[in-house]
Amino acid sequence: MRVLVTGATGFIGRRLVARLERPAVLSRDPVRARADLGPVDAFRWDAESGPPPHEAFEGVDAVIHLAGENVGSGRWTRERKARILGSRVSGTRNLVATLRELPRPPAVLVSASAVGYYGSRGDEILDEASGPGSDFLSEVCVAWEAEAWKARAFGMRVVAPRIGVVLGPDGGALAAMLPIYRVGLGGPFGLGGQWMPWVAIDDVVGMLLHAATAPGLDGPLNVVGPAPVINREFARELGKALGRPALVPVPGFALRIVLGQFAEALLASQRVLPRVATESGYRFASPDLPTALRSAL
């Protein structure tokens, strides 16, 4: 199977490309992409400026679309929220525009989304049949997925992986937490009772490939571990894995002062389960949090 990847130089994209044989990638800087990723066929594309080139899709069987502005890299100013939304909605719309024009489009589009789709729902158990929330990230995910679903109109199978809090050694949430935890200053966010839908990076890649290769999968796919935990338990397990205390809570008001509206994403409670992955036969490399943390560390 030949796979084309967008967002290939990101945290998840790099791990995914390493699992593929001679993938094609779309990048704003193809020279840098080749230098970072090794033997890939790289094509120039600025996701928001227009559709990607047709020649990038020659011989491609599946498209895995990960490109989008980093949600967690700064305060959510009005301008930044516009970039978060625009990079996803416009980028996906432009990608689908080229797919529509191809004489023989790839069989499947795996277009990333996030568990932010569900909003903050307390202790409610959430699976792929659950409806969306009503906050900013929910609105982004709904609009983002809506552009991907349009590829069904010309015969493509479409999967929207709703990705949780990714645990890996070289990026994502864990990389930001490790320096604090390693000096013994880690602890829960807020009161720590909010559910945290963690997932190991190897399982993110595994489920993306599962979505691309399992012909029966179509629709949303929760990319989360099968055993969600509350934030207080996550802090305790991470401290245990590092041999450090994890007793210093970060008050919700302090997060809001420092991070603004983005703090709400860290305090959100999302008890998300991977029902579709489990029912379709996916086998988790890290089925519980201690295993995921050992692998990441």
Buried (B, 14 or more C-beta within 10 A) or exposed (E): BBBBBBBBBBBBBBBBBEEBEEBBBBBBEBEEBBEBBEEBBBBBBBBBEEBBEEEBBEEBBBBBBBBBBEBEEEEBEEEBBEBBBBBBBBBBBBBBBBBBEBEEBBBBBBBBBBBBBBBBBEEEEBBBEBEBBEBBBBBBBBBBBEBBBBBEEEEBBBBBBBBBBBBBEEBBBBBEBBEBBEEBBBBBBBEBEBBBBBBBBBBBBBBBBBBBBBEEBBBBBBBBBBBBBBBBBBBBBBBEBBEBBBEBBBEBEEBBEEBBBBBBBBBBBBBBBBBBBBEBEBEBBBEBBEBBBEBBE
